[in-house]
Amino acid sequence: MSEEPFYIVMNHVEEHENGDATYTFDMSDKAAQSVIEEGLTLLLYCGISKVDLQDVYDWILKQGGNDEDAT
């Protein structure tokens, strides 16, 4: 029995006049389950430590050397 592949593919990007964008993805069931589990874990850690989710995203961008304001 072969294991299901893990994949996430961005299919479409729709840019909006206000600068926002809508992204459409396809992913395997295994990838979707992982995204759900990791997302819930992140939310729980933020809640327990009373850290705003945006602060986490900003911190991650700073780790990669991105000095742009992420908001």
HUCORCOR-V253834 format. One line per field, one symbol per residue. ss: DSSP state (@ for helix, = for strand, . for the rest). phi: phi as a letter, one per 20 degrees, with the letter a starting at -180 (. if undefined). A space follows every 10 residues. Layout:
BEGIN
ss = ???
phi = ???
END
This chain:
BEGIN
ss = .......=== =====..... =======.@@ @@@@@@@@@@ @@@@@@@@@. ..@@@@@@@@ @@@....... .
phi = .eeffdbcce ebcdedgenf bdddcdbfgf ffffffffff fgffffffel dfgfffffff fffeneeffe e
END
